[in-house]
C-alpha cells in the first residue's frame, strides 16, 4: 500500500500536464482594428485642435477638425510684389479642416491629408484668412508625435502671398471606439 501511494502521483502527472496544454492557437493581434470612430486631441505650440474621424474602409478614415490658438510655424512666404522670406509666424487663430487619414499596415505610422481654411487676425483694421492643404505624419498608437507640412495662400485685400510652412511638433491623443 505504501508503494502505491508513492506511485500514484507519478501516474496522475500526465493528466495534469495535458490539462494545462493550450490546444487551440489564438492569433495575437498587434492593435485593435474593430473601432469605427476616432477622436483626436492635437496639441501644438500655443494651439489646440479637436478632430473626429469615421472609418470608411479597413485603413482609411474621413472626418473634420476645428482648432483654436495661434499656431506657431516656420514658413517660407512668397509675394510677387516683394521679396520672398523665411519667418516664424503665429497664424490661424481659428481653423476648420476636412481630413483623410490612412493607417500604415506594417508599423505605428499614420498619414493624413487635409484641406483647411483658417482665420488670421494681424490687426483690428483687417482680417486675413488662409486656404491650404496639409500633409501630416504621426508615430505611435494611443499617444502620437508628429509634424505637419502646409501649402496655401493668404487671402486679404491686396494680398496674394503663398506660403509653405511646417509646425514644430504635434502631440496627439487618440480616443477610439
C-alpha positions as CSV (number, residue, x, y, z in Angstrom):
1,X,0.0,0.0,0.0
2,X,2.8,2.3,0.8
3,X,4.4,1.8,-2.6
4,X,1.1,2.5,-4.3
5,X,0.9,5.9,-2.5
6,X,4.4,6.7,-4.0
7,X,3.5,5.6,-7.5
8,X,0.0,7.2,-7.7
9,X,1.3,10.8,-8.1
10,X,3.6,9.7,-11.0
11,X,0.7,8.0,-12.7
12,X,-1.5,11.2,-12.4
13,X,1.2,13.5,-13.6
14,X,0.5,13.1,-17.3
15,X,-3.1,14.1,-16.7
16,X,-2.1,17.4,-15.2
17,X,0.5,18.1,-17.9
18,X,-2.1,17.5,-20.7
19,X,-4.7,19.5,-18.9
20,X,-2.5,22.6,-18.9
21,X,-1.6,22.4,-22.6
22,X,-3.1,25.1,-24.9
23,X,-4.6,23.0,-27.7
24,X,-6.2,25.9,-29.7
25,X,-3.8,28.6,-31.1
26,X,-5.3,32.1,-31.0
27,X,-3.5,34.6,-33.3
28,X,-2.2,37.7,-31.5
29,X,-3.3,41.0,-32.9
30,X,-0.9,44.0,-32.9
31,X,-3.7,46.5,-32.4
32,X,-7.4,46.9,-32.2
33,X,-8.9,47.3,-35.6
34,X,-12.5,46.9,-34.7
35,X,-13.2,50.5,-33.8
36,X,-15.2,52.7,-36.2
37,X,-14.8,56.2,-34.7
38,X,-11.8,58.2,-33.6
39,X,-11.5,61.5,-31.7
40,X,-8.2,63.3,-31.8
41,X,-6.8,66.0,-29.5
42,X,-3.8,67.7,-31.1
43,X,-1.6,69.9,-29.0
44,X,0.9,72.2,-30.8
45,X,2.9,75.1,-29.6
46,X,0.3,77.6,-28.4
47,X,-2.7,75.9,-30.2
48,X,-5.2,73.1,-29.8
49,X,-7.1,71.1,-32.5
50,X,-10.1,68.8,-31.9
51,X,-11.0,66.2,-34.6
52,X,-13.5,63.5,-35.3
53,X,-12.9,60.7,-37.9
54,X,-15.0,57.8,-39.0
55,X,-13.7,54.6,-40.6
56,X,-14.8,54.2,-44.2
57,X,-12.6,51.2,-45.1
58,X,-10.1,48.9,-43.3
59,X,-7.3,51.5,-43.1
60,X,-9.0,54.8,-44.2
61,X,-10.8,57.4,-42.1
62,X,-12.6,60.6,-43.1
63,X,-13.5,63.4,-40.8
64,X,-13.3,67.0,-39.8
65,X,-11.4,69.1,-37.2
66,X,-11.5,72.5,-35.7
67,X,-8.7,74.3,-33.9
68,X,-8.1,77.4,-31.8
69,X,-5.0,79.3,-30.8
70,X,-2.1,80.9,-32.7
71,X,-0.3,78.0,-34.3
72,X,3.5,78.7,-34.2
73,X,5.0,77.7,-37.6
74,X,8.2,78.1,-39.5
75,X,7.2,79.3,-43.0
76,X,8.5,80.3,-46.4
77,X,6.4,83.1,-47.8
78,X,6.4,84.4,-51.4
79,X,4.9,87.5,-52.8
80,X,5.1,88.8,-56.4
81,X,5.3,92.5,-55.1
82,X,8.2,92.0,-52.6
83,X,11.0,89.6,-51.7
84,X,10.5,86.1,-50.5
85,X,11.3,85.4,-46.9
86,X,11.5,82.8,-44.2
87,X,9.9,83.5,-40.9
88,X,8.4,82.1,-37.7
89,X,4.7,83.1,-37.9
90,X,1.9,82.9,-35.4
91,X,-1.1,82.2,-37.6
92,X,-4.6,80.7,-37.8
93,X,-6.3,81.9,-34.7
94,X,-9.1,79.5,-35.8
95,X,-9.3,76.9,-38.5
96,X,-11.6,74.2,-39.9
97,X,-10.4,71.3,-41.9
98,X,-11.6,68.2,-43.8
99,X,-9.3,65.2,-43.1
100,X,-8.5,61.9,-44.7
101,X,-6.3,59.6,-42.6
102,X,-4.5,56.4,-43.7
103,X,-3.0,54.0,-41.1
104,X,0.1,52.1,-42.1
105,X,-0.3,48.3,-42.1
106,X,3.2,47.4,-41.1
107,X,4.1,50.0,-38.4
108,X,2.7,52.6,-36.0
109,X,2.8,55.3,-38.6
110,X,-0.3,57.1,-39.8
111,X,-0.6,59.7,-42.6
112,X,-3.1,62.4,-43.1
113,X,-4.1,64.8,-45.9
114,X,-6.3,67.8,-45.1
115,X,-7.8,70.8,-46.7
116,X,-8.1,73.7,-44.3
117,X,-9.4,77.2,-44.1
118,X,-8.1,79.4,-41.3
119,X,-8.6,82.9,-39.9
120,X,-5.6,85.0,-39.1
121,X,-6.0,88.4,-37.4
122,X,-2.9,90.6,-37.7
123,X,-4.6,93.8,-36.5
124,X,-8.0,95.3,-35.9
125,X,-8.2,97.0,-39.2
126,X,-8.1,94.0,-41.4
127,X,-8.6,90.3,-41.1
128,X,-6.7,87.8,-43.1
129,X,-7.6,84.2,-43.9
130,X,-5.8,81.3,-45.5
131,X,-6.8,78.3,-47.6
132,X,-4.3,75.5,-47.7
133,X,-3.5,71.8,-48.0
134,X,-1.7,69.9,-45.2
135,X,0.2,66.6,-45.1
136,X,0.9,65.1,-41.7
137,X,2.8,62.1,-40.4
138,X,2.4,60.7,-36.9
139,X,4.1,57.9,-35.0
140,X,2.5,56.0,-32.1
141,X,-0.8,54.3,-31.2
142,X,-2.7,56.0,-28.4
143,X,-0.3,58.9,-27.9
144,X,1.3,60.1,-31.2
145,X,4.0,62.5,-32.0
146,X,4.2,64.1,-35.5
147,X,4.5,67.1,-37.7
148,X,2.7,68.8,-40.5
149,X,3.6,70.5,-43.7
150,X,1.2,73.0,-45.2
151,X,1.0,74.8,-48.6
152,X,-1.6,77.5,-49.2
153,X,-2.4,81.1,-49.9
154,X,-3.2,84.1,-47.8
155,X,-6.3,86.0,-48.8
156,X,-6.8,89.7,-48.0
157,X,-7.4,92.9,-49.9
158,X,-4.3,93.4,-52.0
159,X,-2.5,90.3,-50.7
160,X,-1.5,87.4,-52.8
161,X,1.1,85.7,-50.7
162,X,1.8,82.0,-51.0
163,X,3.2,80.0,-48.1
164,X,4.9,76.8,-47.3
165,X,5.1,76.1,-43.6
166,X,5.7,73.4,-41.0
167,X,4.8,73.2,-37.4
168,X,7.5,72.4,-34.9
169,X,5.8,69.3,-33.3
170,X,2.4,68.0,-32.6
171,X,1.3,65.8,-29.7
172,X,-1.9,63.8,-30.5
173,X,-4.0,61.8,-28.1
174,X,-6.4,59.4,-29.7
175,X,-9.7,58.0,-28.4
176,X,-11.1,55.1,-30.4
177,X,-14.4,53.3,-30.1
